[in-house]
Amino acid sequence: MHETIVAQSMLEAIITEAEKINAKPICAKITCGTLNAVNDDSLCFAFEAIAKGTICGGMKLQIEHKPMQGRCRNCSEVFDVDILNLRCRKCGGDDFELLPDEPLTLQTIEFETE
């Protein structure tokens, strides 16, 4: 159900932008972090279903998942956290802090140009 709510919010935001510039949206890109993740198939299905009959009908969605990042307390390196190897990629240290997860964000909307 989370994906349906996300799809509805995205649809409303995209329609608002489309009406502002009087253009048809053809593609949108969203990003999300590891903890704010969505199921790609469920989100695309929900968006397609609720977009039918609107200016967004037939739009494509691109979903980019951003990895969790950590900052090494030894050398300050910022790195993608690998759950199978919880060590800094630069110095090999295992003392690090997790950085805030990337939020679920509507990054870009591509519109059809005439």
C-alpha positions as CSV (number, residue, x, y, z in Angstrom):
1,M,0.0,0.0,0.0
2,H,2.9,2.3,0.6
3,E,3.6,2.4,-3.2
4,T,0.0,3.5,-3.9
5,I,0.3,6.5,-1.6
6,V,3.6,7.4,-3.2
7,A,2.2,7.0,-6.7
8,Q,-0.8,9.2,-5.8
9,S,1.5,12.0,-4.4
10,M,3.7,11.8,-7.5
11,L,0.8,12.0,-9.8
12,E,-0.6,15.1,-8.1
13,A,2.8,16.8,-8.2
14,I,3.4,15.9,-11.9
15,I,-0.1,17.1,-12.9
16,T,0.5,20.4,-11.1
17,E,3.8,21.0,-12.9
18,A,2.3,19.9,-16.3
19,E,-0.6,22.4,-15.8
20,K,1.9,25.2,-15.0
21,I,3.7,24.8,-18.3
22,N,0.9,23.4,-20.3
23,A,2.9,20.3,-21.4
24,K,2.4,16.6,-21.4
25,P,4.7,14.7,-19.1
26,I,6.4,11.6,-20.6
27,C,8.9,10.5,-18.0
28,A,9.7,11.0,-14.3
29,K,12.7,10.0,-12.2
30,I,12.5,9.3,-8.5
31,T,15.3,8.5,-6.1
32,C,15.1,6.7,-2.8
33,G,17.5,5.5,-0.1
34,T,17.8,2.0,1.4
35,L,15.4,2.7,4.3
36,N,13.0,4.8,2.2
37,A,12.9,2.2,-0.6
38,V,9.9,1.3,-2.7
39,N,9.2,-1.8,-4.7
40,D,9.8,-0.8,-8.3
41,D,7.2,-3.1,-9.8
42,S,4.5,-2.2,-7.3
43,L,5.1,1.6,-7.7
44,C,5.1,1.4,-11.5
45,F,1.9,-0.7,-11.4
46,A,0.1,1.7,-9.0
47,F,1.2,4.8,-10.9
48,E,0.1,3.3,-14.3
49,A,-3.3,2.4,-12.8
50,I,-4.1,5.8,-11.2
51,A,-2.6,7.8,-14.1
52,K,-5.0,6.2,-16.7
53,G,-7.3,8.8,-18.1
54,T,-5.1,11.7,-16.9
55,I,-2.4,13.7,-18.7
56,C,0.1,11.3,-17.1
57,G,-1.4,8.2,-18.8
58,G,1.4,6.2,-20.5
59,M,4.2,8.0,-18.6
60,K,7.4,6.1,-17.8
61,L,8.9,6.0,-14.3
62,Q,12.6,5.7,-13.6
63,I,13.5,4.6,-10.1
64,E,17.0,5.0,-8.7
65,H,18.0,3.3,-5.4
66,K,20.7,5.1,-3.5
67,P,22.9,3.0,-1.2
68,M,23.3,3.7,2.5
69,Q,26.4,5.6,3.2
70,G,28.8,5.7,6.1
71,R,31.6,8.0,7.3
72,C,34.8,6.5,8.7
73,R,35.7,7.8,12.1
74,N,39.4,7.1,11.4
75,C,40.0,8.7,8.0
76,S,36.6,10.6,7.3
77,E,36.1,8.7,4.1
78,V,32.4,8.6,3.0
79,F,31.6,5.2,1.4
80,D,28.6,3.0,0.4
81,V,27.9,0.6,3.2
82,D,28.1,-3.0,2.2
83,I,26.3,-5.2,4.7
84,L,28.7,-8.1,3.9
85,N,31.8,-6.0,4.4
86,L,31.3,-3.3,7.1
87,R,34.7,-1.7,6.7
88,C,35.9,1.6,5.3
89,R,37.0,1.2,1.6
90,K,39.9,3.5,2.2
91,C,41.6,2.5,5.4
92,G,39.9,-0.7,6.3
93,G,38.6,0.6,9.6
94,D,35.4,-0.7,11.1
95,D,34.5,2.4,13.2
96,F,32.0,4.4,11.2
97,E,28.8,6.3,11.5
98,L,25.8,5.8,9.2
99,L,24.8,9.0,7.4
100,P,21.1,10.0,6.9
101,D,19.3,7.9,4.3
102,E,18.3,9.5,1.1
103,P,14.7,10.6,1.1
104,L,12.1,9.5,-1.5
105,T,12.3,12.3,-4.0
106,L,10.7,13.2,-7.3
107,Q,13.9,14.3,-9.0
108,T,12.9,15.2,-12.6
109,I,10.0,15.3,-14.9
110,E,10.5,15.2,-18.7
111,F,7.9,16.8,-20.8
112,E,7.0,16.4,-24.5
113,T,8.1,19.3,-26.6
114,E,6.4,20.3,-29.7
